[in-house]
Amino acid sequence: MSLGDEPGYPETGHTRTRLPDDPYGGARRSGRSSSRSLVTVVGVVVLLIAAIAFANRGDGNGSSTTANTGGSGSGTQPTTSSTAASGTKPVETKSGGIPSGFAHNAQGAQSAAANYAVTLGSTGMYNKVDRHRIVSSLYTSAAATRLQGTMDTAYSTGFLGKLGLDANGNAPKGSTFVSRTVPVGTEVQQYSDSTAKVSVWYMGLIGMSGASSTNPVTTTWKTWTFGLQWDGSDWKVGSDTQTDGPAPVPGDDQAATSDAISKAVEQYGGFTYAR
């Protein structure tokens, strides 16, 4: 979903990141520490849910405790086909705003995994009604039944409060809660007509944007591996696991103010992903 001699230029190794003059209410160092804790809390919940899904998986097809993010593992350059767009059009069908109707092939499985990662990493997961709808739509009926109660416990009122949200997952007036998953690439690890295991390398955005926020929006890099099952009309998630990284070296970009982040979140919508 990290101090040099010059003020405003925290250093990590050899990389310096310049903070703006208004780092989310003036909480510069404490804000970064709090945001790191925020990401950790969210990560713990996601990993808890993924671990339970893995432990309770059916026949074990399409599941993994460790995501393979190293491509072929041969140490050679990736082939052109591994990064080039396939030319397949994105799905046009949506159910409750969630993309559906993915192709019954490896490309369709990759598209499904990428879009499911986006939906499961959205702010909708912090509202009970929306979360139940999302889980019921994306997971197999057996997996959804196992996960609903566990997720309700994980996304408790106390947990939401630690994120600065109320019991319904709403941010305080004047603040914007940001939770987004931005897929960078996908990899098919296993595929058959009935099951597929697809890893999604993504960047996550997480935090609270607002003048009084001490948890500014930060980025996190992870790999989400989905065990998919074909239900006769679409791909469904039977199990999923997450691992950290791979994370690139941070650039020397100047961090935006909370107001700029809030406006960007409202202005820029998400994508429907296709391989």
Secondary structure, 3 states (H helix, E strand, C coil): CCCCCCCCCCEECCEECCCCCCCCCCCCHHHHHHHHHHHHHHHHHHHHHHHHHHHCCCCCCCCCCCCCCCCCCCCCCCCHHHCCCCCCCCCCEEECCEEECCCCCHHHHHHHHHHHHHHHCCHHHHCHHHHHHHHHHHECHHHHHHHHHHHHHHCCHHHHHHCCCCCCCCCCCCCEEEEEEEEEEEEEEEECCCEEEEEEEEEEEEEEECCCCCCCCEEEEEEEEEEEEECCCCEEEEEEEEEECCCCCCCCCCCCCHHHHHHHHHHCCCCCCCC
